[in-house]
Amino acid sequence: FLDNTVTQILDLDPLTHTVAAYPGNYSDYIEAWTRRREKQWAQWRDEQAEIRRMQADIHRTKMQAMSVELTTTPAIPPPVATRRKSPGKRRRARSGSNVTRRARNG
C-alpha cells in the first residue's frame, strides 16, 4: 500500500532527535535505512578497533618506559631507622651559659 502512495518519508530518530528525509516509496526507504544503519555499525566497529589499538599502544609504551626506568635508575636503599629521643628528655642549649661557667670555675 505505502509503495504506491508515498513519494517521500521523513524519519525521526529518537536517539539523535534528527529528521532524515528519504525520497521514494516505502521499499526505497527501508533499503536506504538499512544501508545507513549498516554503515553506522561498521563505523562504530572500526572506532572500537582503533580504541583497542590505541589502548594497547599506551600500555606497551608504559611498560617500555617502566622497564627503561628500572634498568637505568639505581636502586634506592631503604631509609635507616633513627631513634628519636622523647620530647621530655631534650635539653635546650642556653646561649653561652656553659661556656661562661667553665671559664669562671676554671
C-alpha positions as CSV (number, residue, x, y, z in Angstrom):
1,F,0.0,0.0,0.0
2,L,2.7,2.5,1.0
3,D,4.8,1.7,-2.1
4,N,2.0,3.0,-4.2
5,T,1.1,6.1,-2.2
6,V,4.2,7.8,-0.7
7,T,6.9,9.6,-2.6
8,Q,9.0,10.7,0.4
9,I,9.4,9.5,4.0
10,L,10.6,11.6,6.9
11,D,12.3,9.5,9.7
12,L,12.6,10.9,13.2
13,D,15.5,9.3,15.0
14,P,14.6,9.1,18.8
15,L,18.2,8.8,19.9
16,T,19.7,11.8,18.0
17,H,16.4,13.8,17.7
18,T,17.1,14.4,14.0
19,V,14.9,14.1,10.9
20,A,16.1,12.3,7.8
21,A,14.3,12.6,4.5
22,Y,14.2,9.5,2.3
23,P,12.9,10.1,-1.3
24,G,11.0,7.3,-3.0
25,N,8.4,4.8,-1.8
26,Y,8.4,2.7,1.4
27,S,10.6,0.0,-0.1
28,D,13.2,2.5,-1.0
29,Y,13.1,4.0,2.5
30,I,13.6,0.5,4.1
31,E,16.5,-0.2,1.8
32,A,18.2,3.2,2.4
33,W,17.6,3.0,6.1
34,T,19.1,-0.5,6.3
35,R,22.2,0.7,4.4
36,R,22.6,3.7,6.6
37,R,22.4,1.6,9.8
38,E,24.9,-1.0,8.5
39,K,27.3,1.9,7.6
40,Q,26.9,3.3,11.2
41,W,27.6,-0.1,12.7
42,A,30.6,-0.6,10.5
43,Q,31.9,2.8,11.6
44,W,31.3,2.0,15.2
45,R,33.2,-1.3,14.9
46,D,36.1,0.5,13.3
47,E,36.2,3.1,16.0
48,Q,36.2,0.3,18.7
49,A,39.1,-1.4,17.0
50,E,41.0,1.8,16.9
51,I,40.3,2.5,20.6
52,R,41.6,-1.0,21.5
53,R,44.7,-0.5,19.3
54,M,45.4,2.9,21.0
55,Q,45.0,1.4,24.5
56,A,47.4,-1.4,23.6
57,D,49.9,1.1,22.3
58,I,49.6,3.2,25.5
59,H,50.0,0.1,27.7
60,R,53.1,-1.1,25.7
61,T,54.7,2.4,25.9
62,K,54.1,2.5,29.7
63,M,55.7,-0.9,30.1
64,Q,58.7,0.1,28.0
65,A,59.1,3.3,29.9
66,M,59.0,1.4,33.2
67,S,61.5,-1.1,32.0
68,V,63.9,1.6,30.9
69,E,63.5,3.4,34.2
70,L,64.1,0.3,36.3
71,T,67.3,-0.6,34.4
72,T,68.8,2.9,34.4
73,T,67.8,4.2,37.8
74,P,69.9,2.9,40.7
75,A,68.0,1.2,43.5
76,I,67.4,3.5,46.4
77,P,68.2,1.7,49.7
78,P,65.5,1.8,52.4
79,P,65.8,4.7,54.8
80,V,67.8,3.9,58.0
81,A,65.6,3.9,61.1
82,T,66.7,6.6,63.5
83,R,65.9,6.6,67.2
84,R,64.2,9.7,68.3
85,K,64.5,11.0,71.8
86,S,61.4,11.6,73.7
87,P,60.4,15.2,74.0
88,G,60.7,15.3,77.8
89,K,64.4,14.3,77.8
90,R,65.6,17.1,75.4
91,R,67.8,19.7,76.9
92,R,67.8,23.1,75.4
93,A,71.2,24.7,75.0
94,R,71.4,28.0,76.8
95,S,73.3,30.6,74.9
96,G,76.8,30.6,76.3
97,S,75.8,29.7,79.8
98,N,78.0,26.5,80.0
99,V,81.0,28.3,78.5
100,T,80.7,31.1,80.9
101,R,80.5,28.9,84.0
102,R,83.5,26.8,82.9
103,A,85.5,29.9,82.3
104,R,84.7,31.2,85.8
105,N,85.3,27.9,87.6
106,G,88.5,27.1,85.7
